[in-house]
Amino acid sequence: MTSDTQQGSSSGGRTTERRRAPRAPADFSIHIGQSPKAGVTDTAKAPARLRDLSISGLCCYHPEPLNEMTLVHMSLSLPGDERSHEVDGAVVRCAKLRGQNPPTYEVAVYFTEMAPETRAALGAFVVANAAALDQGD
C-alpha cells in the first residue's frame, strides 16, 4: 500500500538510513513495469525518473503507485553507456509526494536479479557519482 510523505524520513528528529550499499544521485529516465515473473500478463513499462541508484537498488519518481512487494522489471541506460541494462527487483516503498501535480510517487526498489555486467556498470556509475551525494547534493 502507498502512503503520503514528504521527501526524507525521520525518527526522533534523526534520519533513519537503512541502505547498505553506497548510492549516487541519478537524474535520468528509466522504464519500469511489473515483472513477467509475477504471473501478470500486462508487463508494459512506464517511464520513471531516477533520484538515486546503488548496486542494490534505486529510488525513482513514478506517475502511478506501485504496491510494496510488487515484482518489477526495469530497463535503464546509464549516462555515457549505450547499452540498455535489464534489472529485476521488488518494490520496498511507495509514497505519494505531497504537493505534486500531477500526482507523483517516490518508489524504492530492491534489486533481485541482474547480469554480472550490469552489476559492474552500476558499481562504476556509483563510484564515479557518489561524491556528489556526499557533498550534500
Secondary structure, DSSP 8 states (H G I E B T S, - for coil): --EEE-SS--BTTB------S-EEE--SEEEEEE-GGGT-S----EEEEEEEEESSEEEEEESS---TT-EEEEEE--TT--S-EEEEEEEEEEEEETT-SS--EEEEEEEEEE-HHHHHHHHHHHHHHHHHHHTT-
